[in-house]
Amino acid sequence: MNAGADMKDGAGAGEAAGTDAQGAADMDAQGAAAIMQEARERARRELAVRRPVLFLTWGLVVLVGYGAMWLSVRGQHPFHGPTAPAIVTLVALFAMAAIVTAWFVDRASSGVGGPSVLQRGVFVLALAAGGAALEIFIRAASDASADRPLVAVMRAAAPLLVVGLVFVASSAINGILDRPRLALGLWLLAVAAEGAWAGPVTYLAVIALAGGGGILLMAAIEPLLRRS
Amino acid sequence: MNEDGLDTVIHAPARLRIVVTLASLPEGDDLSFTRLQDLIGLTPGNLITHLRKLEDAGYIQTERNGNGTTARTSVALTHAGRAALDRYTTAVRQLLDSASPR
């Protein structure tokens, strides 16, 4: 075996050989099962991204952020769009949630290499590219004199459409169906598409309640769905 | 194999922890030596000894990248290692089933 700079040989090697045979002799099937269970749980705790926590974070961000946007446009006649403080609140909440997400992902993936690193990179690229493309499209539509309510609907829907589509598209990587990701992706697409019928004002409330609520629900049931 | 039909390469607490930890990663992924050491809680010398046994059996693969202070040694479970853990898990379950009162 190659010994790298972080792989210092020497101390403890002889000790390992001695305790090894003893440990094996002392370990019965029950002991082995307990060690496997404990090692599996520790690996899951340390190496897996804590998705319920991330779903909880994003669910609250969507609920509060879009809720604030809805409160700022409620009762507007004619519709002229969310107020600057509401937009700043939403952007700040999104940025905060992105930082929390990056921290959790970095913590779980520290020291891990291989195909999943590439997959994660492409996942982030898909979200960034999709978001940027839709933003450019919306600006172009606005520049081409699209109605203010239409632009507001497109802008509100954009994050849900991008995240929903990326979640669905990435839910079967590695040949294993990621049910929570698929379910949430489909739900977000449904909210983005169906909610738009409600018009630019109520749409924000629909996204806050159905979108944010759906993500919060997923935070609660994700462990159950993953095991099923 | 020991008298219970358990693979003696895996049937040691430290190596069992190593193999189970590596098996929790998606297939093809690897773990740095230092992170593995953190997770298993062994001294570097102890860990190297156990990794060597697993590597000799073809259950893990180690790879060193870089030089000097930037060197990184990664450890990954092989297909044979994953299959061996599956067989070991099945054997442990059978032993537990046969020991439990019906």
HADDOCK unambig.tbl for C-alpha pairs under 7 A between the chains (distance, minus, plus):
assign (segid A and resid 1 and name CA) (segid B and resid 52 and name CA) 6.35 0.50 0.50
assign (segid A and resid 1 and name CA) (segid B and resid 62 and name CA) 6.60 0.50 0.50
assign (segid A and resid 2 and name CA) (segid B and resid 63 and name CA) 6.81 0.50 0.50
assign (segid A and resid 2 and name CA) (segid B and resid 64 and name CA) 6.22 0.50 0.50
assign (segid A and resid 4 and name CA) (segid B and resid 64 and name CA) 5.96 0.50 0.50
assign (segid A and resid 4 and name CA) (segid B and resid 71 and name CA) 5.69 0.50 0.50
assign (segid A and resid 4 and name CA) (segid B and resid 72 and name CA) 6.03 0.50 0.50
assign (segid A and resid 4 and name CA) (segid B and resid 73 and name CA) 5.38 0.50 0.50
assign (segid A and resid 5 and name CA) (segid B and resid 68 and name CA) 6.12 0.50 0.50
assign (segid A and resid 5 and name CA) (segid B and resid 69 and name CA) 6.01 0.50 0.50
assign (segid A and resid 5 and name CA) (segid B and resid 71 and name CA) 5.40 0.50 0.50
assign (segid A and resid 5 and name CA) (segid B and resid 72 and name CA) 6.91 0.50 0.50
assign (segid A and resid 6 and name CA) (segid B and resid 33 and name CA) 6.94 0.50 0.50
assign (segid A and resid 6 and name CA) (segid B and resid 34 and name CA) 6.55 0.50 0.50
assign (segid A and resid 6 and name CA) (segid B and resid 71 and name CA) 6.96 0.50 0.50
assign (segid A and resid 6 and name CA) (segid B and resid 72 and name CA) 6.50 0.50 0.50
assign (segid A and resid 6 and name CA) (segid B and resid 73 and name CA) 6.96 0.50 0.50
assign (segid A and resid 7 and name CA) (segid B and resid 33 and name CA) 6.66 0.50 0.50
assign (segid A and resid 7 and name CA) (segid B and resid 44 and name CA) 6.32 0.50 0.50
assign (segid A and resid 8 and name CA) (segid B and resid 44 and name CA) 5.86 0.50 0.50
assign (segid A and resid 8 and name CA) (segid B and resid 45 and name CA) 6.64 0.50 0.50
assign (segid A and resid 9 and name CA) (segid B and resid 44 and name CA) 6.43 0.50 0.50
assign (segid A and resid 9 and name CA) (segid B and resid 45 and name CA) 4.87 0.50 0.50
assign (segid A and resid 9 and name CA) (segid B and resid 48 and name CA) 6.69 0.50 0.50
assign (segid A and resid 10 and name CA) (segid B and resid 45 and name CA) 5.04 0.50 0.50
assign (segid A and resid 11 and name CA) (segid B and resid 45 and name CA) 5.09 0.50 0.50
assign (segid A and resid 12 and name CA) (segid B and resid 43 and name CA) 6.46 0.50 0.50
assign (segid A and resid 12 and name CA) (segid B and resid 45 and name CA) 4.78 0.50 0.50
assign (segid A and resid 12 and name CA) (segid B and resid 46 and name CA) 5.00 0.50 0.50
assign (segid A and resid 13 and name CA) (segid B and resid 45 and name CA) 4.63 0.50 0.50
assign (segid A and resid 13 and name CA) (segid B and resid 46 and name CA) 4.73 0.50 0.50
assign (segid A and resid 13 and name CA) (segid B and resid 49 and name CA) 5.69 0.50 0.50
assign (segid A and resid 16 and name CA) (segid B and resid 46 and name CA) 5.02 0.50 0.50
assign (segid A and resid 16 and name CA) (segid B and resid 49 and name CA) 6.74 0.50 0.50
assign (segid A and resid 20 and name CA) (segid B and resid 12 and name CA) 6.09 0.50 0.50
assign (segid A and resid 23 and name CA) (segid B and resid 12 and name CA) 5.92 0.50 0.50
assign (segid A and resid 23 and name CA) (segid B and resid 13 and name CA) 6.25 0.50 0.50
assign (segid A and resid 24 and name CA) (segid B and resid 11 and name CA) 5.80 0.50 0.50
assign (segid A and resid 24 and name CA) (segid B and resid 12 and name CA) 4.40 0.50 0.50
assign (segid A and resid 24 and name CA) (segid B and resid 13 and name CA) 6.63 0.50 0.50
assign (segid A and resid 29 and name CA) (segid B and resid 92 and name CA) 5.37 0.50 0.50
assign (segid A and resid 29 and name CA) (segid B and resid 95 and name CA) 6.40 0.50 0.50
assign (segid A and resid 29 and name CA) (segid B and resid 96 and name CA) 6.38 0.50 0.50
assign (segid A and resid 30 and name CA) (segid B and resid 96 and name CA) 6.79 0.50 0.50
assign (segid A and resid 33 and name CA) (segid B and resid 92 and name CA) 6.94 0.50 0.50
assign (segid A and resid 35 and name CA) (segid B and resid 17 and name CA) 6.79 0.50 0.50
assign (segid A and resid 36 and name CA) (segid B and resid 16 and name CA) 6.95 0.50 0.50
assign (segid A and resid 36 and name CA) (segid B and resid 17 and name CA) 6.58 0.50 0.50
assign (segid A and resid 36 and name CA) (segid B and resid 20 and name CA) 6.35 0.50 0.50
assign (segid A and resid 39 and name CA) (segid B and resid 17 and name CA) 5.54 0.50 0.50
assign (segid A and resid 39 and name CA) (segid B and resid 20 and name CA) 6.26 0.50 0.50
assign (segid A and resid 39 and name CA) (segid B and resid 21 and name CA) 6.09 0.50 0.50
assign (segid A and resid 40 and name CA) (segid B and resid 20 and name CA) 6.27 0.50 0.50
assign (segid A and resid 40 and name CA) (segid B and resid 21 and name CA) 6.32 0.50 0.50
assign (segid A and resid 40 and name CA) (segid B and resid 24 and name CA) 6.83 0.50 0.50
assign (segid A and resid 43 and name CA) (segid B and resid 21 and name CA) 5.63 0.50 0.50
assign (segid A and resid 43 and name CA) (segid B and resid 24 and name CA) 6.49 0.50 0.50
assign (segid A and resid 111 and name CA) (segid B and resid 31 and name CA) 5.48 0.50 0.50
assign (segid A and resid 111 and name CA) (segid B and resid 32 and name CA) 4.84 0.50 0.50
assign (segid A and resid 111 and name CA) (segid B and resid 35 and name CA) 5.63 0.50 0.50
assign (segid A and resid 112 and name CA) (segid B and resid 29 and name CA) 6.86 0.50 0.50
assign (segid A and resid 112 and name CA) (segid B and resid 30 and name CA) 5.69 0.50 0.50
assign (segid A and resid 112 and name CA) (segid B and resid 31 and name CA) 4.61 0.50 0.50
assign (segid A and resid 112 and name CA) (segid B and resid 32 and name CA) 6.39 0.50 0.50
assign (segid A and resid 113 and name CA) (segid B and resid 29 and name CA) 5.53 0.50 0.50
assign (segid A and resid 113 and name CA) (segid B and resid 30 and name CA) 5.06 0.50 0.50
assign (segid A and resid 113 and name CA) (segid B and resid 31 and name CA) 6.16 0.50 0.50
assign (segid A and resid 114 and name CA) (segid B and resid 28 and name CA) 6.07 0.50 0.50
assign (segid A and resid 114 and name CA) (segid B and resid 29 and name CA) 4.20 0.50 0.50
assign (segid A and resid 114 and name CA) (segid B and resid 30 and name CA) 5.91 0.50 0.50
assign (segid A and resid 115 and name CA) (segid B and resid 28 and name CA) 6.44 0.50 0.50
assign (segid A and resid 115 and name CA) (segid B and resid 29 and name CA) 6.03 0.50 0.50
assign (segid A and resid 116 and name CA) (segid B and resid 29 and name CA) 6.65 0.50 0.50
